[in-house]
Amino acid sequence: MEEKILIEAKNLKKYFKVGANSQLHAVDGVNFKIRRGTTLGVVGESGCGKSTLGRLLLRLYDVTDGQILYDGTDITKLNAKELKPIRARMQMIFQDPSGSLDPRKSVKELIGEPLKIYKACKNRDEYDARIAEIMETVGLDERYAESFSHELDGGRRQRIGIGRALAMDPEFIICDEPVSALDVSIQAQILNLLMDLQDEKKLTYVFITHDLSVVKHISHEIMVMYLGQCVEYAKTEDLFKNPLHPYTKGLLDAVPIPSLKAKKLSTEVMRGELTSPVDPAPGCRFAARCPYATDACRGRDIPLKEVEPGHFVSCTRF
């Protein structure tokens, strides 16, 4: 039986006002579905809209247009009061633990903050027991409970961030580049922890990263973004085995993954300048850097097309 859809985005858009009459199209008409208990990897260059998309899914930003269906409920229509109980089921792990953790609070206070906001514990003993349980779950020794985050190394700080996200026992977590600031050996520990937690608690992730070697390791499906739009969407195995969009091929060619190099994928050289995301003209936004661009790529938006079962691509070549 196919897993139930937990998150669905329909024509999701987020525009930011720039100057008097212009708009930056940070997320522009994105569509996807995430099955419960799976991980959607979101990849692309810096500035492509990955983090903005993550914040939209948690309604940290107001949506310009489109829908976000969470377990069948359109959360774009909810006010703050209606959204609060749903937000308890949705959490976020931030990229930089140093910047997302209050240096004035102890580890115990940081992890327990959501418990206080939602009044999740009846008394102090229950509160202390829950924090001890979370610290054990994420691999933090109890002796660090009274320490401050700046006294700990990057790996332990990120475990605090994961612990804080787990405090309310959520079912959906946005992982916004949670290992990019860590050493490679520590990255592996955190990735393994996230995957173990997913298996144990049936968690659903959106894993945002620019590192294709990382996303290959953790994701069930991958969405490739370019300047606010999705250009390719497929199961992880299919995307790495048979990338279709020239941008995806260019990204993969730039990553030193031996299994990919052995396949001798055709090299896609990306030249030219990035198209401005401010008031962009209709058409493929990658056309300025694409070696296959033609007049057909310009002047009209290119919708995602299913070219293989479950494999979607936005390109006039298909």
Stockholm file with secondary structure:
# STOCKHOLM 1.0

chainA/1-318         MEEKILIEAKNLKKYFKVGANSQLHAVDGVNFKIRRGTTLGVVGESGCGKSTLGRLLLRLYDVTDGQILYDGTDITKLNAKELKPIRARMQMIFQDPSGSLDPRKSVKELIGEPLKIYKACKNRDEYDARIAEIMETVGLDERYAESFSHELDGGRRQRIGIGRALAMDPEFIICDEPVSALDVSIQAQILNLLMDLQDEKKLTYVFITHDLSVVKHISHEIMVMYLGQCVEYAKTEDLFKNPLHPYTKGLLDAVPIPSLKAKKLSTEVMRGELTSPVDPAPGCRFAARCPYATDACRGRDIPLKEVEPGHFVSCTRF
#=GR chainA/1-318 SS CCCCEEEEEEEEEEEEEETTTEEEEEEEEEEEEEETTCEEEEECSTTSSHHHHHHHHTTSSCCSEEEEEETTEEGGGCCHHHHHHHHTTEEEECSCHHHHSCTTSBHHHHHHHHHHHTTCCSSHHHHHHHHHHHHHHTTCCGGGTTSBGGGSCHHHHHHHHHHHHHTTCCSEEEEESTTTTSCHHHHHHHHHHHHHHHHHHTCEEEEECSCHHHHHHHCSEEEEEETTEEEEEEEHHHHHHSCCSHHHHHHHHTSCCHHHHTTTCCCCCCCSCCCCSBSCCSBCTTGGGCTTCCGGGBSSCCCCEEEETTEEECCTTC
#=GC SS_cons         CCCCEEEEEEEEEEEEEETTTEEEEEEEEEEEEEETTCEEEEECSTTSSHHHHHHHHTTSSCCSEEEEEETTEEGGGCCHHHHHHHHTTEEEECSCHHHHSCTTSBHHHHHHHHHHHTTCCSSHHHHHHHHHHHHHHTTCCGGGTTSBGGGSCHHHHHHHHHHHHHTTCCSEEEEESTTTTSCHHHHHHHHHHHHHHHHHHTCEEEEECSCHHHHHHHCSEEEEEETTEEEEEEEHHHHHHSCCSHHHHHHHHTSCCHHHHTTTCCCCCCCSCCCCSBSCCSBCTTGGGCTTCCGGGBSSCCCCEEEETTEEECCTTC
//
